[in-house]
Amino acid sequence: MDIHGFLKTHQLPSTYADTAQKWFIPLCERLVKHQESAGDSSKAPLVVGINGCQGSGKSTLTDFISAYLTSIYSKKVVCLSIDDFYLDKSQRNALSIKVHPLLATRGVPGTHNMPLALDTFKQLKGSDQVALPRFNKAIDNPFPVNQWPVISAPPDIIILEGWCVGVTPQNAADMKQPINSLEENQDPLGIWRSFVNTELSNDYQSLFDQIDYRVMLKAPSFECVYRWRLEQEHKLAVATQGASTGVMSDEQVAQFIQNYQRLTEHALKTLPTKCDTVYSLDETRTITGEEVK
Protein backbone atom coordinates (compact mmCIF):
# COMPACT_ATOMS: atom_id res chain seq x y z
CA MET A 1 0.00 0.00 0.00
CA ASP A 2 1.28 3.46 -0.92
CA ILE A 3 0.72 5.24 2.40
CA HIS A 4 2.35 8.46 1.16
CA GLY A 5 0.00 8.57 -1.81
CA PHE A 6 -2.92 8.01 0.55
CA LEU A 7 -1.82 10.91 2.76
CA LYS A 8 -1.47 13.21 -0.23
CA THR A 9 -4.83 12.27 -1.74
CA HIS A 10 -6.64 12.87 1.55
CA GLN A 11 -4.61 15.95 2.53
CA LEU A 12 -3.49 14.28 5.76
CA PRO A 13 -0.50 15.12 7.96
CA SER A 14 2.44 12.73 8.02
CA THR A 15 1.47 11.74 11.57
CA TYR A 16 -1.52 9.85 10.14
CA ALA A 17 0.92 7.19 8.93
CA ASP A 18 1.91 6.52 12.53
CA THR A 19 -1.75 6.41 13.58
CA ALA A 20 -2.50 3.93 10.82
CA GLN A 21 0.45 1.75 11.73
CA LYS A 22 -0.44 1.65 15.43
CA TRP A 23 -4.23 1.49 15.34
CA PHE A 24 -5.77 0.95 11.91
CA ILE A 25 -3.60 -1.74 10.34
CA PRO A 26 -4.28 -4.06 13.32
CA LEU A 27 -8.00 -3.32 12.81
CA CYS A 28 -7.68 -4.29 9.15
CA GLU A 29 -5.99 -7.54 10.14
CA ARG A 30 -8.86 -8.33 12.51
CA LEU A 31 -11.38 -7.66 9.77
CA VAL A 32 -9.58 -10.05 7.42
CA LYS A 33 -9.67 -12.77 10.06
CA HIS A 34 -13.38 -12.23 10.62
CA GLN A 35 -14.11 -12.27 6.89
CA GLU A 36 -12.06 -15.37 6.21
CA SER A 37 -13.30 -17.27 9.27
CA ALA A 38 -16.64 -17.69 7.52
CA GLY A 39 -14.95 -20.10 5.11
CA ASP A 40 -14.82 -20.26 1.34
CA SER A 41 -18.30 -21.76 1.15
CA SER A 42 -19.86 -18.56 2.49
CA LYS A 43 -20.49 -15.91 -0.15
CA ALA A 44 -22.01 -13.40 2.25
CA PRO A 45 -19.80 -10.32 2.59
CA LEU A 46 -18.60 -9.13 5.98
CA VAL A 47 -20.49 -5.94 6.88
CA VAL A 48 -18.48 -3.42 8.89
CA GLY A 49 -20.20 -0.48 10.58
CA ILE A 50 -18.21 2.63 11.52
CA ASN A 51 -19.80 5.17 13.87
CA GLY A 52 -18.49 8.58 14.86
CA CYS A 53 -19.76 12.12 15.20
CA GLN A 54 -19.33 14.63 12.39
CA GLY A 55 -15.70 15.33 11.57
CA SER A 56 -14.34 12.45 13.64
CA GLY A 57 -12.58 10.79 10.70
CA LYS A 58 -15.04 8.08 9.67
CA SER A 59 -14.71 8.64 5.93
CA THR A 60 -10.92 8.70 6.07
CA LEU A 61 -10.82 5.51 8.13
CA THR A 62 -13.23 3.88 5.69
CA ASP A 63 -11.01 4.83 2.76
CA PHE A 64 -7.90 3.59 4.58
CA ILE A 65 -9.45 0.20 5.35
CA SER A 66 -10.58 -0.12 1.75
CA ALA A 67 -7.17 0.84 0.35
CA TYR A 68 -5.31 -1.48 2.72
CA LEU A 69 -7.52 -4.52 2.22
CA THR A 70 -7.57 -4.01 -1.53
CA SER A 71 -3.82 -3.58 -1.95
CA ILE A 72 -2.55 -6.03 0.67
CA TYR A 73 -5.20 -8.77 0.52
CA SER A 74 -6.87 -8.18 -2.86
CA LYS A 75 -10.24 -7.96 -1.16
CA LYS A 76 -13.19 -6.47 -3.00
CA VAL A 77 -14.46 -3.69 -0.73
CA VAL A 78 -17.59 -1.57 -1.13
CA CYS A 79 -17.75 1.69 0.83
CA LEU A 80 -21.06 3.32 1.66
CA SER A 81 -22.07 6.19 3.90
CA ILE A 82 -25.47 6.54 5.51
CA ASP A 83 -25.30 10.00 3.89
CA ASP A 84 -25.44 8.36 0.46
CA PHE A 85 -29.09 7.56 1.12
CA TYR A 86 -30.39 11.03 1.96
CA LEU A 87 -33.75 11.93 0.48
CA ASP A 88 -33.66 14.68 -2.11
CA LYS A 89 -34.71 18.25 -1.34
CA SER A 90 -38.25 17.86 -2.66
CA GLN A 91 -38.87 14.75 -0.56
CA ARG A 92 -37.55 16.45 2.57
CA ASN A 93 -39.60 19.55 1.85
CA ALA A 94 -42.68 17.36 1.63
CA LEU A 95 -41.85 15.87 5.03
CA SER A 96 -41.34 19.37 6.43
CA ILE A 97 -44.87 20.29 5.39
CA LYS A 98 -46.52 17.01 6.40
CA VAL A 99 -44.69 16.32 9.69
CA HIS A 100 -42.39 19.11 10.90
CA PRO A 101 -40.40 21.99 9.35
CA LEU A 102 -37.07 20.72 10.73
CA LEU A 103 -37.26 17.69 8.44
CA ALA A 104 -36.29 19.90 5.50
CA THR A 105 -32.76 19.67 6.89
CA ARG A 106 -30.92 16.48 6.00
CA GLY A 107 -29.24 14.44 8.69
CA VAL A 108 -31.52 12.82 11.24
CA PRO A 109 -33.30 9.47 10.90
CA GLY A 110 -36.35 10.03 8.76
CA THR A 111 -34.43 12.01 6.14
CA HIS A 112 -32.90 8.95 4.47
CA ASN A 113 -34.30 6.71 1.75
CA MET A 114 -34.29 3.53 3.81
CA PRO A 115 -36.01 1.31 1.23
CA LEU A 116 -33.15 2.22 -1.13
CA ALA A 117 -30.57 1.45 1.57
CA LEU A 118 -32.09 -1.93 2.39
CA ASP A 119 -32.46 -2.79 -1.29
CA THR A 120 -28.84 -1.82 -1.98
CA PHE A 121 -27.62 -4.13 0.77
CA LYS A 122 -29.87 -6.91 -0.49
CA GLN A 123 -28.42 -6.53 -3.98
CA LEU A 124 -24.84 -6.44 -2.66
CA LYS A 125 -25.47 -9.81 -1.02
CA GLY A 126 -27.10 -11.42 -4.03
CA SER A 127 -26.23 -9.69 -7.30
CA ASP A 128 -23.08 -9.28 -9.34
CA GLN A 129 -23.81 -5.81 -10.69
CA VAL A 130 -24.99 -3.14 -8.27
CA ALA A 131 -25.21 0.66 -8.58
CA LEU A 132 -24.04 2.43 -5.41
CA PRO A 133 -26.06 5.53 -4.44
CA ARG A 134 -24.13 8.77 -3.96
CA PHE A 135 -25.23 12.11 -2.46
CA ASN A 136 -23.85 15.49 -3.49
CA LYS A 137 -23.66 17.61 -0.31
CA ALA A 138 -22.52 20.65 -2.25
CA ILE A 139 -25.96 20.91 -3.86
CA ASP A 140 -27.87 19.05 -1.12
CA ASN A 141 -29.28 16.49 -3.56
CA PRO A 142 -28.35 12.98 -4.73
CA PHE A 143 -26.12 12.61 -7.75
CA PRO A 144 -28.05 11.50 -10.85
CA VAL A 145 -28.41 7.71 -10.99
CA ASN A 146 -26.33 7.55 -14.16
CA GLN A 147 -23.41 8.98 -12.16
CA TRP A 148 -23.52 6.33 -9.42
CA PRO A 149 -20.54 3.96 -9.43
CA VAL A 150 -21.37 0.39 -10.43
CA ILE A 151 -19.65 -2.69 -9.07
CA SER A 152 -19.59 -5.80 -11.25
CA ALA A 153 -18.57 -8.49 -8.75
CA PRO A 154 -19.83 -9.48 -5.28
CA PRO A 155 -17.85 -7.74 -2.53
CA ASP A 156 -15.90 -9.47 0.21
CA ILE A 157 -16.47 -6.60 2.63
CA ILE A 158 -19.07 -3.82 2.84
CA ILE A 159 -18.27 -0.78 4.98
CA LEU A 160 -21.16 1.40 6.14
CA GLU A 161 -20.10 4.59 7.92
CA GLY A 162 -22.17 7.34 9.45
CA TRP A 163 -22.86 9.45 12.48
CA CYS A 164 -25.95 7.42 13.46
CA VAL A 165 -24.79 3.98 12.27
CA GLY A 166 -25.59 1.42 14.94
CA VAL A 167 -27.45 3.85 17.19
CA THR A 168 -30.59 2.57 18.93
CA PRO A 169 -33.70 4.64 19.74
CA GLN A 170 -34.03 6.60 22.96
CA ASN A 171 -36.53 5.89 25.70
CA ALA A 172 -39.60 8.11 25.58
CA ALA A 173 -38.75 9.59 28.98
CA ASP A 174 -35.38 10.79 27.70
CA MET A 175 -36.99 12.86 24.96
CA LYS A 176 -39.37 15.00 27.00
CA GLN A 177 -37.03 17.91 27.72
CA PRO A 178 -35.37 19.98 24.95
CA ILE A 179 -31.57 19.71 25.04
CA ASN A 180 -30.64 22.83 23.03
CA SER A 181 -32.08 26.07 21.67
CA LEU A 182 -33.14 24.46 18.40
CA GLU A 183 -35.36 21.95 20.19
CA GLU A 184 -36.60 24.54 22.66
CA ASN A 185 -37.55 27.11 20.04
CA GLN A 186 -38.45 25.01 17.00
CA ASP A 187 -39.67 21.73 18.53
CA PRO A 188 -41.28 22.71 21.87
CA LEU A 189 -43.91 19.94 21.60
CA GLY A 190 -41.35 17.27 20.72
CA ILE A 191 -43.03 16.35 17.41
CA TRP A 192 -39.78 16.38 15.42
CA ARG A 193 -37.68 14.41 17.89
CA SER A 194 -40.45 11.86 18.43
CA PHE A 195 -40.74 11.32 14.67
CA VAL A 196 -36.96 10.91 14.40
CA ASN A 197 -36.92 8.39 17.25
CA THR A 198 -39.77 6.37 15.74
CA GLU A 199 -38.04 6.27 12.36
CA LEU A 200 -34.81 5.15 14.02
CA SER A 201 -36.63 2.24 15.64
CA ASN A 202 -37.83 0.85 12.30
CA ASP A 203 -35.90 0.33 9.03
CA TYR A 204 -32.70 1.80 10.45
CA GLN A 205 -32.49 -1.08 12.93
CA SER A 206 -33.15 -3.56 10.11
CA LEU A 207 -30.13 -2.09 8.32
CA PHE A 208 -27.91 -1.92 11.40
CA ASP A 209 -28.75 -5.50 12.34
CA GLN A 210 -26.88 -6.60 9.23
CA ILE A 211 -23.59 -5.25 10.64
CA ASP A 212 -21.15 -8.03 11.58
CA TYR A 213 -18.35 -5.91 13.05
CA ARG A 214 -18.82 -2.51 14.71
CA VAL A 215 -16.22 0.24 15.05
CA MET A 216 -16.60 3.55 16.89
CA LEU A 217 -14.50 6.71 16.77
CA LYS A 218 -15.54 8.10 20.15
CA ALA A 219 -15.31 11.87 20.63
CA PRO A 220 -14.63 13.19 24.14
CA SER A 221 -17.90 15.16 24.02
CA PHE A 222 -20.36 16.84 21.68
CA GLU A 223 -18.57 20.16 22.19
CA CYS A 224 -15.88 19.06 19.71
CA VAL A 225 -18.38 18.60 16.91
CA TYR A 226 -18.72 22.27 15.99
CA ARG A 227 -14.98 22.76 15.40
CA TRP A 228 -14.62 19.46 13.55
CA ARG A 229 -17.70 20.08 11.39
CA LEU A 230 -16.45 23.58 10.61
CA GLU A 231 -13.24 22.11 9.22
CA GLN A 232 -15.28 19.87 6.92
CA GLU A 233 -17.32 22.80 5.63
CA HIS A 234 -14.22 24.88 4.95
CA LYS A 235 -12.72 21.98 2.96
CA LEU A 236 -15.95 21.71 0.97
CA ALA A 237 -15.80 25.44 0.21
CA VAL A 238 -12.26 25.07 -1.11
CA ALA A 239 -13.12 21.97 -3.13
CA THR A 240 -16.06 23.68 -4.82
CA GLN A 241 -14.19 27.00 -5.20
CA GLY A 242 -17.16 28.94 -3.93
CA ALA A 243 -19.39 27.71 -6.76
CA SER A 244 -21.70 25.80 -4.43
CA THR A 245 -24.82 27.22 -2.83
CA GLY A 246 -24.81 24.32 -0.36
CA VAL A 247 -21.73 25.42 1.60
CA MET A 248 -22.70 26.76 5.03
CA SER A 249 -21.40 29.77 6.92
CA ASP A 250 -19.90 29.30 10.39
CA GLU A 251 -23.17 30.47 11.96
CA GLN A 252 -25.18 28.05 9.84
CA VAL A 253 -22.90 25.20 10.92
CA ALA A 254 -23.50 26.08 14.59
CA GLN A 255 -27.24 25.89 13.99
CA PHE A 256 -26.99 22.79 11.78
CA ILE A 257 -25.17 20.60 14.29
CA GLN A 258 -27.92 21.09 16.87
CA ASN A 259 -29.99 18.75 14.72
CA TYR A 260 -27.49 16.01 15.57
CA GLN A 261 -26.82 16.74 19.23
CA ARG A 262 -29.46 14.54 20.82
CA LEU A 263 -28.55 11.30 19.07
CA THR A 264 -24.82 12.03 19.08
CA GLU A 265 -24.83 12.35 22.87
CA HIS A 266 -27.05 9.26 23.11
CA ALA A 267 -24.53 7.34 20.98
CA LEU A 268 -21.59 8.45 23.12
CA LYS A 269 -23.38 7.03 26.17
CA THR A 270 -24.80 3.80 24.76
CA LEU A 271 -22.81 2.63 21.75
CA PRO A 272 -19.32 1.82 23.09
CA THR A 273 -20.48 -1.33 24.89
CA LYS A 274 -22.04 -2.61 21.65
CA CYS A 275 -18.95 -2.13 19.48
CA ASP A 276 -16.16 -4.57 18.68
CA THR A 277 -13.50 -1.85 18.49
CA VAL A 278 -13.74 1.58 20.13
CA TYR A 279 -11.12 4.29 19.57
CA SER A 280 -11.19 7.07 22.15
CA LEU A 281 -10.32 10.46 20.66
CA ASP A 282 -9.14 13.64 22.32
CA GLU A 283 -10.14 17.15 21.23
CA THR A 284 -7.56 17.12 18.42
CA ARG A 285 -8.93 13.77 17.12
CA THR A 286 -5.80 11.98 18.31
CA ILE A 287 -6.50 8.41 19.42
CA THR A 288 -5.75 8.06 23.12
CA GLY A 289 -6.83 4.48 23.63
CA GLU A 290 -8.53 1.43 22.15
CA GLU A 291 -10.98 -1.17 23.42
CA VAL A 292 -11.20 -4.41 21.46
CA LYS A 293 -13.64 -7.19 22.22
N, C-alpha and C positions, 0 to 999 in steps of 0.2 A: 504493500500500500504506500502511495506517495503522500506522506503526511504533510510535507511542505506544500505540495499542490493543494491539499485540502485546506490548509490554513489560509493560503492566498485566496482561494475561491470564496471562502466564507468570511474573509476579512477578520481573521482571528489572530490574537497575539501569539507569540512563540511559546508562551507558557501553557497554551492549550495542549501542546504535544506532551508535556509532562503530565497534565491532567488525564489525557487519554491513556497514556502508558500505565499510570497508577490505578485508575478507576474504571475506564471504559473498555479497554482491551480485555481485562478479566471478565467484565460483564458479557462481552461478545463471546468469549470462550464458554461461559455458562449457557448462553443461548444456543450455541452449537450443540452442546451436550444434550440439552433438553430436546432440541429438534431431532437429533439423531437417535435418541433413546426410544423414539416411537417405532423405529425399525423401518426397513425398506418397504415393508408391505403396506405401511400407512402412507396414504397420499395427502392426508389433511395437513395443511401448512400450520406451523406454529404461529400463534397470534400473540404479539407482544404489545402491551398497552403502556404508554408513557404519559404520566401525569405531571403537571407542574403549572404554577401560575404564569401569567403573561410575562414574557421576557426572561424566564428562568433558564432557557437553553434547550427546550424540548426539540425544536426543529433541528438544531445543530447536532444534538445527540442522535436523533433519528438518522440524519444524513451520515454521521460517522459510523454508526452501526451498519448501515447499508453498504457504505464504501468498504468497510473492513471485511464484512462477511462475503461480499462479492469478490473482492480482490484476493483475499487469503484462502477462502474456502469454496469459491465459485458457487455460492448460494444465490438463488434467485429471490430477490427481496422486493416487496412492494411496500411503498411508504404512503400512508394516508394520514391526513389530519382531520379531526372532527370539523375543523373549519371548512374543509372541502365540501361539506354537505349543507352549508348555509342555504336557506331559502333566498330567492331573489327579492329585490326591493318591493316589487308589486305584491308578492305573497306576504311579506312582512307588513306592508302597509294595510293589507286586508285584515291581518290579525290585529293590527293596532286599532282598527275601526270596530271590529267585532268583539274583541276581548279587552284590550288595554293599550293605550297609546305607547307605552314603553316597549312594546313588542315590535315597533318599527326598527328598533336598534338591534342589530345582529349580536349574537353572543350566547345568551342564556338558553337552556333547554326550552324547546318550543319554537325556536327560530332555525331549526335544522330540518332538512328533508330526510326524516328517519326511514321512510319506506325505501328511498334511494340508497341509504347507507346499508340497510339490511339486505337489500337486493344485491348490492355490490359485493358484500361479503359472501353471500350465497353463490354468486357467480365465481368469485375467486376460489371457492372450494370445490367447484364442479365444472368449470368451463376453461377452455384453453385460451380464448380470446376475450379480454375484458377491457372496457373503457373505464379509466379512472377519473372520477369527477375532480374538477379543480375550480377554486373560487378566486376571483380577482379582487383583493381588498382595496386596491387603488381606485376602483370604480364601484365597489360595494355590490357587485353582482357576480354570478358564476361566469366563468369563461364559456364561450359557445361550445356545444357538445363536440363539434368537429375539431376543436382544439385540445380536447382531452387526450392525454397519452393512452396508448393501447398496449397492453401486454399480450403476448402471443403464446405463453407457456405457463402452466400452473406454478405459482410461487412456492418456495420452501418456507419462507417466513413473511408474515404480514405485520407491519408496524403501524399501530394507530396511536397518534399522539394528540393531546389536547388538554386544555385547562380543566375540563370537567370529566375527562376519561376515567372511568372507574368509580366516580362519585355516586353515593347512594342518596336517596331523598332524606330530607329533614323530618323530624317529628313535628306534628301540627303545633305543639306547644312552643317550639323553638321559633316559630315564624310570626308569632303574635306582635312582637314589638319591632318597630323599624330600627335598622342598625346604622343608617346614615341619612344624610339630608335628602338624597334622592328618594328613598323609600318614604321618609316622613312627609315630604312635600308632594310627591307625585304618585305615591301608592299608599295613602293613609288607611285605606280599607283592606289592604293586603290582597287585592284581587290579582295583581301581577305576580307577586311572589308565590301565591297559592297555585296559580296556573303553571308557573315554572316548575314547582315541586311535583305537581301531578304529572306533568309531561315527563319529568325525570324518572318517575316511578314506572313508566310504561316501556316504550320501545327502546329507550336508552339503556335500560337494564338488560333487555334482550340482546342488545349489541355488546354491552360490556361483559355479559356472561360468556361470550365467546373467547374472551382473553385467557390465554394459557399462562402467561408470565407477565407480572405487573412491576413496573418501575416508577419511582417517584423522585422528582427533583424538588426537595422540600425547602421552601423559603423560610427564613426565620420568622416572618410575620407578613401581614398584608401591606404594611407600610412601605415595603420595598417595591411593591408592584408599580406605583406611579413612576418612579425613576426608571425602572426597567422598561416599562411600556413606552415611556417617553423616548428612550433610546431607539426602540423599534420604529416609532413613528418618524423620527428624524432620519433614520436609514431609508425608510420608504420615500420620504420627501426627496432625498438625494437620488435614489434609484429612478424615480419618475421625473426628476429634473423640474419639479414644480408644475408639471403638466396635468397632475391628477387633482380632481375636485374632492377625492375621498380622503386626502391627508388631513389629519386633525391638528388644530393648534394645541398648545400646551394646556390651555384652559379646557378645551374640549376633551382632552385625554383625561384630565382630572375628573370631569363629569362622567365620562365613558366608563372608567374602571369601577365606579360605584355600582354599575350593573352586575359586576362580577364578585363584589365583596362578600356577599352572604355565602355563596357556595364555595368560594375560595377558602374562607375561614373554616367552613364546615369540613372541607377536604383536609386542611392542615390538622384538624383535630381527629378525624375518623379514618383517614385513608392509610396512614403509615402501617398500621397493624395488619392491613389486608394486602400489602405489597410484598413481593419477593425480594426486591432490592430497593432500599431507600437511601438517597444521597442527601445529607444535610448541607444546606448552603448557608454562607454568611451573607452580609449585606452587599458584598462585592461579587456574589455568585461563585465564590471559591468554595469547593467542597471541603467540609471540615470533618466529615465522618461518613461511614457507610454501615448499613445494617443489611445483612444477607440472610435469608431464611434457607 
